[in-house]
C-alpha cells in the first residue's frame, strides 16, 4: 500500500497539472476564427522556451524514462544507445524541422502528409504517409499508459482490479477534456510542470543514490559484482564487439525515425519560426542528459540488489525509488513520470486526429468541410484515440503494445524518403516512392516478426546484428531510386510540385518566413 505522504505528494502534482491545463487558453490567446491550425498547432505561436518545453516533453516520454533504465537493468550497456540516438536527433532537427516549418507555414500545411501531397502532387503517397503515421502513433500512445501503470504499481499507488482501472481512466479523463477544449496549448502548459518535476525529482534521486552507493564508480562496480562478473570490463556494462553494429544502427535508425512521427512534427510546427526551432534543437541535449541519468538509475538498481518481477524490468527504478527515498519525495518522482506521460499522450492524440482530418476526411470524405467542422471532427477523433489507447491497455497484454510499438518504429522510418529526402530534392518519382514504401514496410515487418519481435536482426552472414528498420529503409531507398530511373526512362508523368522548393539537391540558405521573420 502507498504511504499517506507519498499519495499526498502525488495527488498534489497531478492536481497542479490539471489546474495548469485549465489555464491553457491563456497561452498566447488568438482572436482568429476556429481552425485546425489554431487547435492543433496553437496558431504556430510558441516561442523558444515553450517550444523547448513542448518538444522535449513530447520526445522524452514517460515510457522512455521507464524503458531505458529497465533495459539497462536487464541488458546493461546496450540500453545506452538511447543517448547517442537522442544526440543525433539534435542536428537532424536543426536542419529538417526548420526547413519543413518554413514550407509548411508558407503553404498552410499542418501535417507531413500535406507537404508530401504538395511536393509530389500524389494523393495516394500522401495517404500512405498519413496512415503510416497514425498506425505508428497509436501503440506509442498506449505505451504511455503502460508506463504510468508500471510506475504506480511499483509505488503501491495503483489499486488492484477495477479501482486501478478507474485511476487510469480518471487521469486520462482530465487530459481528454483539456485537449478537447484547448488543443495543443494544454500539453504545452503541462510540459512546464513536467520539466520542473522531472528535473527536480531526478536530481534528488541521483544525489541520494550516489550518496548511498558511494559514487558513479561504485555504482558500476556494484552492478558488475551483482551480475556475477569479476569487474566492470568483463560485465554486460561494456559493449562486446558483436553488440556494436546493433548499437550504432539502433542509434542512427531511431534518430531518423523519431522526426517522422506525427507528434514530434506537430510539436515542431507549433513554433513561431525556424530560428526558434534551431535554438530549441541546440538546447535539446539538456533532455538527453536527463535520459542518461535515468539509464544510470537502471544500473544503480542492479547495484542496490533490486529484484524486479520477471518480465517487468521497467519497474526496477520505481522500486529503487520506493526503497531509498522518503515517501513524500518518492511520490514526487512517481507524479513526475506520470505527468511525463500526459504531455506526449496529448500531443500524440492531437497529431493522429489532425492527420486523419486533413489527409483522410477532407481529402476523401468531405472536401468542402469548413474549418470549424474540421476542428470539431479532430476533437472527436482525439477523444476516440485516447479512449482506444485505454481500451487497448486494458484488453491486451503489455507485450502486445510493446511489439506493436517496435513495429511502429520500423514502419514510420519508411516515410523518411518521401518527407525528409523530399525536403531537398523532388527527383524521386511518387510511384517509385510508393513502391519503396511498400517494400520497406513488408521487409521490416518480416524481419522483426521473424526474429520474435526483436529490433535487431541478423543479416544471415556472421554473428553481426543490425537494426531492422535501417535495413528496411535501405531497401526502400534502393527501390525508390531504381524505380525513379525506370519511370523516367519510360516517361511516366508525375504530379505537379507546388512547394516552391528546388527539384534538385540545394544546400544554400533559403530566405525565412514566420512571426519572427517578417
N, C-alpha and C positions, 0 to 999 in steps of 0.2 A: 504493500500500500504506500501511497505517496505521503510524505511528510507534509504537515499543515503549512509550514513556511515555504516549502517548495511549491505547493499548489497556489498559495497566495501570490508569490512572485510570478509564476507562470500566468495566472489569470490577469495580473496587473499589466504585463507586457502585451498580452493578447487584447485586453481591453483598450490599451493605448493604440494598438494598430487599428482597432475598429473606430475609435474616435478620429484618428488621422484620416481614415478612409472617408469618414463623413464630411471632412473639410476639403475633399479633393476638388470640389467645384471652384474653390478659390484660387487654385493653382493656375495662374495666367488665364483668367476668365475671358471668354470671347463673346462678342455681340453678334457673331455671324449666325446665320440660319443653321439648323442641324444638318450635319453632313457626315459621311463616313470618315473623311479626313479629320474632322473635329473630334469625333468619338474615338476612333481607333488610333489616331496619331497626335492627339492633343494639339491639333492645328499646327503641327511642326513648330512648336514654340519653346521647347525646352532648351535652356542654356547649358553651359559646360557642367556645372555642379549637378543639376538634376539629371542630365543625360548620363553622367558618370555613375550616379547612384542607380538609375534605372537599368542601364546596360550591364553594369557589374552585377546588380541584383538579379538580372534575368539570366545572364550567362552562368553565374555561380549559384546553382540551385541547391535546395536542401538535400536532394538525393546525392549530388556531388559531394556535399560535406559529410555524408554518411558512407557513401560507396567507396570513396578514395581511401579513407582511413580503414574501412573494412577490408579492402583489397590489400592494403599494407599489412594489416593484422594477419590475414590469411596467406598472402603470397610474397610479401617482402618488397624488394626493390622495384619489381615490375609495376607496382601501383603508382610510382612517381613519374610515369610517362605523362600524367596529367599536368605536371609542372611545365616541362618544355612545350607541351601541347598548347597550354594557355598563354605561353610566351610567344609562340609562333603566331597565335591569333592576333596579337597587337599590331605588327606591321601589316598583316593582311587587312585588318580593319582600317588601318590608317589609309591604305590605298583604295580598297574596294568600297567600303562604306561611304567614304566622302565622294567618290566618283558616282556611285549609284544614287546617292542622295541628290546630287546636282541634276541628274537626268530625271529622277522621279519628281522633283519639285517643279522643274520647268515644264514637264508634260502632265502633271497631275496624277502620276502613278502612286498607288497605295500599296501594292504588293509586288513581289518579284515577278510573278506571272504577268502583271501589267507590263513590266519592262520587256519581258520576252515577247509578248504579243506585239509591242511596238517595234522591237528590234528586228524581228524576223517576219512579221506580218502573217503569223501562223497561229490560228486559234487552237488546233489540236496540240501543238507544242506547249502553248500557254496552259492548256487544260491539264496536261500531264504534270507540268511543274507545280500547279496549284494542288492537284490531288496528291502528288507525292509529298508535298509539304504537310498537308492535312494528315495523311496516313502516318507520317513520321512523328508528328506532334502529339497525337492522341495517346500513345503508350507513354511518351515522355511526361505528359500531364498526369497520367495515372501514377507514375513513379514518384511524383511529388507527394501524393497521399501515402504511398508506401514508406517514404522517408519519414513523414510525420508519425505514422503508426509505429515504426521501429523505434523511434526516439521516445515516444510517450510510453510505449510498452516497457522499455528498459528502465524508465524512470518511475514506473508504477502509476503513471497518470492516465493510462488507457484501461478502463474497466473491461472485464470480460463480457462477452455476449453482446446483447442489444444495446446496453448502456455505452459500450465503447463505440459502437456504430453511430450512436446519437452524438457523441463527442465530435466525430469526424464530420457528420452532417452539419452540426452547428458551426464548426469552424469555416466550412465552405459556404454555408448559407450567407454569413456576413459578407464574405468575399464576393459572392454572386450578386448580392444586392448593390454593393459599392460599384462593381464594374458595370453592372446593368445601367446604373444611373450616370456614372461619370466617365466610363470608358477607361482609357489608358491613364488618365490623371489619378485614378485610385491606386494602382500599383506604383505609380511614380512617387506619390506621397508616402506610401507604406515603405518604399525602398529606403527612405531616410532612416526610419526606425530600424529596419533590417541591418543597415550598415553599422549604426551605433551599437545595437545589441550584439551583433556577431563580433565586431572588433573588440568591444569591451569584454565580453564573456570569454572569447578565445585567449585574449591576453591574460586574463585571470587564471584560466585553466592551465595554460602553458607555464606560467610562473609557478603555480602550485605543483605541477607535475615535475618540473625541473628541480624544484626545491626538495621534493620528497624523494626523487630518484637519483639526484646527485649530478645533474648537468647533462648536456646532449651526449657526450661520450659515454657516460654511464648508462644512459637510456639504450643506446645501440648495443653496448656490451652486455647489458642485462637481457635484452631481447635475444641476442645470439645464444647466450647460455640457456635461456628458457627453451629455445628451439632445439637444443642438443648439439649445437656447433661449438667447436673449440674456441673460435674467435670470430669477429665480425667478417674478416676476409673470406672465411670459409662457410658463411651462412647465406641464407636467402636474401639478406640485406644488401648483397652485392650482385650485380648482374653477371650472369655467365656469358661466355661467347655466343652460345646458342640463343640467348634471350635478346641480344642486342638488335638484330634485324626487326624482330617483332616490336620492340620498344620504340625504335626510330620510326617505323612505318605507322604504328599506332598514333604517335605524337603528330606526325605530319598529316595523316589522313583525317584524324579527328579535328585538327585545326581547320582544314579545308571544308569539312562537313559543317562545322559549327556555324559559320557565317551564312550558310544556305538555309538554316532553319527559319521558318516564318517569324517566330517570336523574337529572334535576335534582330532580324531586319526591321521588324515593327518598332522595336526599341530604338534602333538607329534612325529610322525615318522620322521619329518624333523630335529629333534635334532641330535647332533653328538654323543650322548651316553647316557646310563642310568643314569650316575652320573649327567649329565646336567638336565635330567628330574626330578631327585629328588630335585636338587637345585631349579628348577622352581616351583615344587609343594609346596615347603616350602615357596616360596615368593608369591604365588598366592593370599593369604589373603589380600594383598595390594589392589588388584582389588575388593575384597569383600567389603572392607571399602568404596571404591568408590560407589559401588552399594547401600550400606546402606545410604550414603548421598543423593543419588538420591531418595531413598524412603522417606527420611526426607523432601525433597522438595515437595513431594506429600502432606504431612501433612501441610507444610507451605502454599501450595496453598489454602487449606481449610481455614487456619487461616487468610490468606490475602483476603478472600472473592472472589476468582477467580470463575467464573461461566463457566465451560466447557460446550460445546454443549452436548445435550442428546446423549448418546451412544458414546461419544468421550472423555472419561476421560483421555486418553493418551495425549490430548492437554493441560491438566491443567498446567504442568510445563513449556512448551514453552510459554503459555500465562502469567504465573507468571514472567518468564524471560523478556518477552516483556514489561511488566508493570513496573518492578522495575529497570531494568538495562539500562545504556546508550546504545544508538543504536549500537555503534561500538562493545561494549562488548557482546551485545545480538547476533550480527552477528557471533562473535567468538564461542558462545555456540552452535548456530544452525549449524555452519560449523563443529564443533567438533562431534556433534551427527551424522551428515551426513557422515563424514569420518568414524565414528564408524560403519556405515552400510557397507561401501565399503570393509573393511577387511574381516569380516565373509562371506559376499556375494561372494567374490572372492574365498575364501577357500572352501565354500560350492559347488560352481560350479566345482572347480577342483576335489574335493572329489567325487562328483557324477559322473563326467566324468571318473575318474580313476576306480571307481567300475564297471562302465559299460564296459569299455575296458577290464580290467583284468578278470572279472568274468562272463561276458556275451559274449562279442565279441570274445575274444581269446578262451574262453572255448567252445563256441558252434557254432560260425560263421566262424572264421578264425584262427585255432590253430597254423598255421605256420606264422602268421603275424610278420614281423620284428620289432625290437624296434622302428625304425624310423616311420613305419606305425602306430604302437600303439600310438606314440606321436601325429601324425597327426590326428588320429581319436579322441583322447582325447581332442585335441584343438577344433575340430569341435563340439563335444558334449558339451564342456564347454560353447561355444558361444550359442549353442541351449538352454542350461539350463538358461542362463541369459535372452535370448530373450523370453523364455517361462514364466519366472517369471514376466517380464514386461507385457506381454500379459495377464497373469493371473490377475495382479493388475488392468489393465485397463478394463478387461472383466467381472470380478466378483465382488460381494460385498466384502467389507473389512471383514465382519463377516465370509464369506466362508473361507478365508485364515486363520483366527483365529481358526475356528473349525477344519480345516484340520491339522493345526499345533498342536492343542491339541491332536488329534488322533495320529499324528506322534510321539509325546512323549510317548504315550501308546504303540504304535507299536514298536518303537526302543528298548524299555525296554525288549521286548520278545526275543531279540538276546543275552541277558545277560548270560543265561545258556551256550549257545554254545561258546561264546567268553570269558567272564570273568571266569566262572567256569572251562572252558576248559584249562585255563592257569595253573590250579593247580591239576586237575585230568582229566584223559581221560576215566574214568569208565563209564560215561553216553553213552548209545548206540546212534549212529547217527539217527536211525529210531525213537527212543524214543524222542530224541531232536526235530525231525521234528513234531512228534505228539504233544509234549508240546508247540512248537511254534504255531501250528495251533489252539490249544485250547486257548492259551493266546491271540492270535490275535482276535479270534472270541468273547471270553468273554469280553475283553477290549473294543472292538468296540461296542458290545451290551450294556454294562454298560454306556458308555459315551453317546451314541445316546439316550438310554432310558431316561437319565436324562436331555435331551435337550442340549447336548454338555457341560456338566459340568465335571470338572476334578475330583470332589469329588462325591461319590455316597453313598447311604445308603445300608447297607447290609441286610435290611429287619427286623432287630430287634432293637428296641430302636431308639433314635434320632441320634446316632453316625454316622458320615460320614467319609469315608477314601478315599485315592487316588485310582482311578480306575485302574491305571497302576500297582500298587503294588498288588492289588487283582488278576489281570490277571497274574502277574509274579509268585505269589504263586501257582496258578493253573498250570501254565506252568511247574514249578519245580516239582510239585507233579506228574503230568502226565509223565514227563521225568524220574523221579526216579522209579515210578511204572512200566513204560514201559520197562526200562532197566532190572529190576528184571525178568519180564516175558520173555523178549527176550533172556536173559542169560540162563534162565531155559530151553527155547526151543532150545538153542544153535544156534541161528541165527548169522551168521558170520558178522563181521564188517570190515570196510576198514582199510588199513594199516596206522599207525601213523608214520609220517616222521619228526616230530618236534624235536625229541630227548628230549622231556620233560618227566618227570616221569608220569606213568599212575595213580599212587595213590597220595593222597594229601601229598606234601612235602613242608615244610616251611623253610628248611635250605637255607642259602645264596648260590647262584649259581655263578660260575665264569662269569665275564662280558667281553663282546667284544665291539669293537667300536673304533672310531677315537681316543678317549682319553683313551682307554683301549686296547692297542695292545696285 
